[in-house]
Amino acid sequence: MKKTLLFIIIILLSCTNKKSNKKEPIIPDNSLIKNTGEKKEKEIIDSVKHNFLDTQKTKNSPVKILSAKLLKNQYSDHKDIQLTYKNTTQKNIKAIKFEWYCENVFDKPASGQFFFVKGISRGHTDILLRSKKAESKIWEDFSTDAYTIIAARAYYVAFADGTKWELK
C-alpha cells in the first residue's frame, strides 16, 4: 500500500514539475472577424437585391410579369410561387426561364433551391405562349421561409421562330 501511494505521489510530482515550452495561443477578437464577415455578406445581399430591382435590365424583356404570389403548400412547410406573365411581342414564345428573389420575415434572403445562393430561385415553362397572351404557372416547394417576393423576371426566352432573348 505504501509503495502504491509513493508511486502515485512520484508520478503526480513529475507531472507538475515539467515546464511546458508551449506558448499559449493568441485568440483573436472575433467581433472584428464577425463584423467584417457580416458587412461582406450584407454587401453581397444588397448587390443581388439591387440587381433584381434594376428595372432598366428588364425594360426590353419580351415577357412582362403581371403578378407574383406566394402560396402555402398543402402537403408540406414549403412555399409555392405563382407567376402570372404576358408575352408582349408579336412572336409566339415556346419556352421561358424565370428567376425570382424572396426574403424571409427578417429581411434576409429566403432559403431556396440553391444551397449557396440564398434568396434566388428559378423555374421554367415550355408551354407555347401566343403573342399578346397571358399565362399563369405555379412552381412548388421552392422555399421553407419565403415571406415576400422582392422581384420576379424572365431571364431567357426562346421564340417559336428559333430566335432567343437573354437578360444582360
HELIX and SHEET records of a PDB file:
HELIX    1   1 LYS A    2  ASN A   17  1                                  16    
HELIX    2   2 ASN A   30  LEU A   53  1                                  24    
SHEET    1   A 3 VAL A  63  LYS A  72  0                                        
SHEET    2   A 3 LYS A  79  ASN A  87 -1                                        
SHEET    3   A 3 ALA A 134  SER A 143 -1                                        
SHEET    1   B 4 ILE A 120  THR A 125  0                                        
SHEET    2   B 4 ILE A  93  GLU A 103 -1                                        
SHEET    3   B 4 THR A 148  PHE A 159 -1                                        
SHEET    4   B 4 LYS A 164  GLU A 166 -1                                        
END                                                                             
